[in-house]
């Protein structure tokens, strides 16, 4: 990046990726904890909807940065469940 007449470097930290509910339902089981490493497509949360268990997979590899829900909580499609960085 050019600042004034001098170049400087900018370091970006890891970008967080939000993991959202793909259906409306209830958080049946949270399979990870904050700080856990996860692989791409690893099941991280199981949602229950209409008596069916639906796994939610991580869209990217990384570490669990935060968990925004708790087991037994009702969620809507699109609600953020957790973040990966």
Secondary structure, DSSP 8 states (H G I E B T S, - for coil): -EETTEE---------EEEE-SSSEEEEEE---TT-EE-TT-EEEEEEETTEEEEEE-SS-EEEEEE---TT-EE-TT-EEEEE-
